[in-house]
Amino acid sequence: MCWEVVAGMSLVVLALVFLPRYLKSGIATIPQFLEERYGSSVRAITAGIFIVAYMLILLPFVLYLGAKGLNGMLGLETMFELTELQTIWAVIIFIAVLGGGYAIWGGMRAIAVSDTLNGAGLLVGGLMITYFSIQVVAGDEGGFLGAYEKIKAADADAFQSLGKADEGTHWPTLFTGVLLLNFFYWCTNQQIIQRTFGAKNLAEGQKGVLLAAFFKILAPLVLVLPGIIAAYLVISAQDAEMMAAVGTNEEGNWIADRAYGALVTRVLPDWLLGFFAAVVVGSILSTFNSVLNSAATLFSLDVYKQYLNPQASTKTIVRSGQVCSFVVAVFAVVAAPNIFYGRDSVFGFFQTLNGVYFIPLLAIIMIGMFNRYADEKSALITLLVGLGLMVLGTFFTGEVAETETAGWLKDYFGSPFHYMGGVFALLIVLQLVLSSIGMRRAEPYIQVDAGLVDLTPWKPAPYVGAGLIILVIGIYIYFAT
């Protein structure tokens, strides 16, 4: 639940704090803002980091989970008489070819239209899954309350918002890595906030972001609750159909990433299964296309036009973005099964990989936003040190599964999310110290209004934002016991 509900708070911060600054500068990319604040070298490096991360982390994750879900829902493995891995490869290639086509040649307008339709379909389809899942659990005992009581009786901690001490996102992580990852993803990640840069004015942008925050806070109804129900049907109710569809691995553990597809097949009437599969394909394509478009924007504006061909025409710049999209898509297709196939906790591993670049970038962005003197050199040193520390804490933890050796990270930090929090704090202190010993601007940074949009805020925005934050806190308190 923490990845959905806490995200709502981050979007409130985007609407009230970050968006006014972004629109004031008239930027099209986050690296543009960093160039304005620090210098061109920071812009180039951050653009490269975003593109590589999209290519090797975000897009492979989207493609892999989408392929797994569709295989589980439609039984593609059995239908085409392929192995699971062969099916995943086939679906990934299909999505990449179909999605890449209109992302590369259709541009942002095509993506915006498809996102609107797919978003509405996903909301309706997700609510249907929740509704039919509750009906299956409740049986004749009546609706949501009946299902709730059954699940709670079987597992008292199923609806516990704060998590248990042995879980990866126990409540203290909400104030360290989980908070920081949410904050970066929803406030400073190019792929997410790119649409807000196109707002016709600040007021309209704030309305859209706050509406997104509201839906994000309600997301557990369509994302978390079905997962809880799937676990109940497999472990507690021992539903034969669900158990067979989820299956176990060589160690005898349930294969969790098959659960959602199995649940969809179990609870949806046959006449709705095709509709929901189409919705899922659409949502996968939307995310895939959005990331490709972000990569193209970053490369064409922050790399190609800035360094490779400053005199390029608009047509040439667009073409460079299309080439970049194609290359990124190819690498993502190859990387998806190789990085994620066979892992027990795909989402947890994905968030750990995100931390490698989220944490260093967030540190220099925060200093850039709220400190007027730190200079380009201090930002570069902080960024490089942060990347090194995060690579160390992600890939060289000392953990050895065969000998059950916990490793230095778990011994000293307990959780990779606490390590992220510690690295973030260290990087903030490091850049401030570097600035205080001489790596500082001769004159304080003053943001200049580009004059491209009306910056008059939406008057109710602070009150709506406060209400949403109170709602988040209320949800956590209600489900805390």
N, C-alpha and C positions, 0 to 999 in steps of 0.2 A: 504493500500500500504506500510505502514511503516514496516510491519513485513516481507515483501519480499525484497524491495529495500535496506533498511538499512542492511539487512542480507548480502548483497553483500559486503558492506564495512567491515563487521566483518570477512568475509572470506578472504579478502585481508590482514587484520591484522593477521589472522591465518597463511597464507602463508608466510608472511614476518617476523613475530616476534615470534609467538608461535611454529610453526612447526620445525624450526631449533633447538629450545631448547628441544622439545620432542624427536626428532630423535637423538640428541646428547646424551641424557640419555639412549636411547635404551629401553624405557618403553613400556609396553603393556596396561597399564591402567593409568588414571589420579591419582588415589590414590597411585600408585607406585611413581609417581613424587613427591607427597606430603610427602611420607615417606623419600625419598631421601633428600628433602628440610627441613622437620621438624622432623619427627620421626614416629615410628610404630603406635602410638595411633591415630595420625591424619589420617593415612592410613586406619585403621580399621573403624573409625567413618565415614569417607567420603565414603568408600565402602558401608557401611550399609545405609547411606543416599541415595546414588544413587539407590540401589536395592529397597528400600522401595518406593522411588519416582516413579521409573519405574512401580512398582506393583500397586500403588494406584493413580497415576496421568497420566503418559504418555500413558501406555498401555490401561487403561480404556477409555481415550479420543479417541485414535485411533480406538478402537473397536466400541465405541458408534457412532462416526461420520460415520464410514464405514457402519455400519448397517443402520443408518438413510438414508444415500445416496443411498444405494442399494434398500432399501424399496421404496424410492421415485421414483427411475429410473424404476424399474421393476414392481411396484405395487404388491409387495409380500403380503402385508396386505390383499388385495382383493383376490389375487390368492389363498391363503391358508385359507382364511376366519378366520383370527386371528385378535386380537386387535393390535394396534400399539406396545404396550409394549411387547406382546407375540412374535410378529415378530422380534423385536429388540433382544430379548433374543435368539431366534432361530438362527438368523444370526450371532450373537456374538459367540455362541457356535460352529457353523459351522466353522467360521474363525479360532477360537482358536484351534480346533482339527486339521484342515487341516494345518494351519501354524505352529502350535507347533510340528507337526510330523517331518517335514523336518528341522525345526530349531534345534530341540533337537538331532535328529540322523544324519542330513545331515551336520551340522557344518557350518563353515564360507565359505567354498568353494561353497556349495549349495546356500547359501545366496547371495554370490557375483554374481554367474551366474544369479540367479533369479532377483536380483536388476538391472542388466544390461538390461535384456529383458523387465522387467516391467517399468524401467525408460524410455526406448525408446518408449514403447507403450503408457505410460502416456503422454509424450510430444506430440506425434502425435495425440492422442485422445483429449487432452486438446486444441490443436490448432483447431481441427475440431469443438469442441463445440463453440469456439470463432467465427470461420468462419460462421457457420450456424446461430449462435445467431445474428451476425451482419446482415446477409441476412434477417432474420425475421424482425428486427427493420427497416432496410433501405427500404425494399419493392422494389418499382420501382424507388426509388430516388438515387440509386447508392452507393453501397459499404460502406466502413468505414466512409468516410466523411459525407455521408447522415445519417448514424446511429448516428454519433457523434453530428451532428447539432440537430437532433431530441431529443436526450437525454439531451443535454445542454439547449435546449429551454424549456424542461419540468422541469429540475432541474439544475439551474446554478452552483450549488456546487457539482454536481455529480463527476466531475473530479478534484476537488480541492485537491491538494496534502497535504496541511497543516491542513486540517480539521477545523471545526468550534469550537467555545469556549465551546459549550455544548456537544461536542463529547468526547468519552473516550480517543481518541488519538489525541487531539489537539496538534499543533506543539511544544509547550514547552516540552511535554512528550518525544519528540525525543531526548532530551538532558538529560533525567533522566531515568525513569524506562524502557521505550521502548528500549533505547540504551543499557542499562545494560543487559536486558533479551536477546536481540539479541546477544550481545557480549559473554555472557556465553554460550548460546546455540550452537553457531557456532564455538567458539574457545576452549571451555573447557569441553563440554558435552561428556561424554564417548561414548554414543550411536552414536553421529554424527562423531566424529573425530577418532573413532577406526580404520577405514579403512586407515587413513593417516599413522598410525603407521606401516603399512605393506608396505609402499613405498620402492622400491629397493634403492632409493637414494633421497637426498633432492631435486634435480632438478626436478625429476619426480613427487614427491609429490607436489611441488609448481605448476607445470603445471596443475595437476588435480584439486587442490583447486581453482586456478584462473579461470579455465574453469567452475567450479561449481559456482563461484561468478558471472560470466557473465550470466549464465542461470538463476541464482537467481534474478538478476536485471531485467531480462525480464519476470519473473514469473507473474507479474500483468496481462500480456496478457492472461494467461490461468487460473488465479485464481481470480483476482480483477475485470477485465472487464466483465466476465460472471455474477458476482454478481451485478454489476451496471446495466447490461442489464435486469437481473431478476427483480430487483427493479423497473426499468422503465416499464416493461411489466405488472407488478402487479398494481403499484400505479398510473402511468401516463397513460399508454395505456389501462389499465383495460382489459387486455387480459383474456377472460372468462376461457380458459383452464388453464392458469397459476393461476388465482385467485382460481379456484376450487381445484387445486392440492396443493397450498400452505396452504390455509385455515386460520382460525383465532382461537385464544384461547378463554378462558372464558371471558377475559377482552376485547375481540374484536380486539386484536392486531394480525398482521400477524405473522405466525409461521416461522421465518426466516430460521431455520435450515432445512426446507423442500425445500428451494428455488432452490438449485443447482440440486437436483434430479428432481424437476418439470421442470426446464429449459432443462435438458438433454432430458427428454421425449418429451417436446414441440418442440424442434428444430431439433433433430436428425431424419433422415429417419429410418424407422423400421429395415432396413437391417444393419444399423450401431449400433443400440442400444445394441445388444448382444455383439458386439466387444468391445464397450466402457465399458459395465458392466464387461466384463472379465478383461479389463485393470484396472478398479477400484479395483476389487478383488485382482488382482496381486499387485497393489501398497499398498493396506492395508496389504497384507501378507508380503510384503517386509519390511515395517516399523515394523510390529509385530515381524517378525523373527529377524530383526536387534536388536531390543530392548531386546528380549529374549537372544540373543547371547551375548549382552553386559552384561546383568545381570549374565549370566553363567560365563563369563570371570572374572567379578569382584568378584563373590563369590569363584570360584575355586582358583584364584591366590591370591586375597587379604584377603580372610577369611579362606578358608579351608586349603590351603597349608601353609599359614602363621601362623595360630593359632591352627587349629583343628587337622591337621595331617601333620606336616612338612616333614615327611619321606615318604609321599605318592608317589606311582608310577604314571607315566603319565596316565595310564589307569584309576587309581582310581581318579585322579584329574578330568579327563574328565567326569567320571561318576558323580562326585559331582556336576559339572556344569549342567549336564542333569537333575539331581534331582532338582536343584535350578530353572531351566527353567520351569519344570513342576509345581512347587509350585507357582512361580510367575504368570504363565499363569492362574492357577485356581483362584487365588486371583483377578487377573485383570478382569476375566470374571464376577465374582460375583460383583466386585466394579463398573463396567462400567455403568449399568443402574441406580444403586443406587446413584451414585454420580452426573451423568449428566442428567438423564431423567427429563424433565419438566422445565429445566432452560431456561430463555429467551435468554441469551447471553452465549452460551456454550464456544466459543473461548475466550471471555473475562474472564470468570471464570477460564478457563484452564490456562491462562497466569498469573492470580492472584495467583493460586496455585503454579505455577512454581516459583514465586518470593520467596516463603517460604524458599526454599533451594538454589535457584540460587544466591541470593544476598549475603548470608553469605559465600558460597563457593567461589564466585568470589572475595570477599574481601581478603580472606587468600591466594588465588592463586596469585592475583596481588602483594600482599606484598611479597609472596615467590619468585616471578619472579624478582622483581625490588628492593628488600631490602635484603641485605646479612646478617643481624644480628638478625632479629626477630626469636625467638626460638619456640619450640614445645608448651610450656605452653601458650605463648601469642596467638598462633594460636588457641588452644583449647578454651581459654576464649572468644576470638573474635567470633569463630564459634558458641558457645553455646549462647552467648548474641545475636548474629544475628538471630539465629533460634527463640529465645524467642520473639524478637521484631517483626519478620515477622509473627509469629503465632498470636501475639497480633493485628497487623495491618491487618490481613487477616480475622480472625474469630471473633474479638471482637471490631468492629469499632464503636459500639454504634448506628448503623443505624437500624431504625425500620420502615419497609415499611408500616405497618398498620396505623401508626400515622404520616407518612411522616417526621419522624425525620432523619435528614441527618447524625448525628453522628459526633464524634470528628475528625475522619480522614478527612472527607470532609470539615469540618469547618476550620481545620488548614492547610491541605495540598491540598485540592481541588481535588486531584486525587490519587488513590492508586499508580500510577506510580511515582508521586512526593514523596510519602512516601518511596517507594523503593530507590529512589535516595538519600533521606535524611539518611536513615538507612545505605546505602552503604558508604556514606561520613563519618558517625559517626564511622562505623566499621574500616575504614582505619585509622582514627585518633586514635581510641582506641588501635589498635594493635601497632601503632607507639609509642604511649605514654607508653604502657606496655613495649615495647622494650627499651625505653629510661630510664625507672626507674629500670631496672635490669633484665627483662625477655629477655635476649639476649644470643646469642651463644658466647662461649669463643673465637672461631675463626670464621672469616667471611665465609659464604658458598661459595664454589667454585665448579661450575659444572664440573664434570669429563666426558670426552668423552668416551663413552662405545665402540667406534670403530666398531659398527655394520654396519653402512652404510656410504657411501661417502657423506660428508656434503658440497660439492661444490654446491653453489646455482645456480639456473637458471639465467643467466645474464640478460635477459630481464624482470625478475620478478618485479623489482621496477617500471619500466616504464609501464608495463602492469597493475600493481596494481594502479599506479597513474591515468592511463587512466580510469580504472573502477570507481575510486572514483570521478573523474571529471564527468563521465557519470551519477552517482547517483545524484550529486549536480545539474547537468544540468536538469535532469528529474524533480527534485523538484522545481527548479526555473521556468521551462516551465509551469508546472501545478499549480503554486502557486496562479495564479489569474484567 
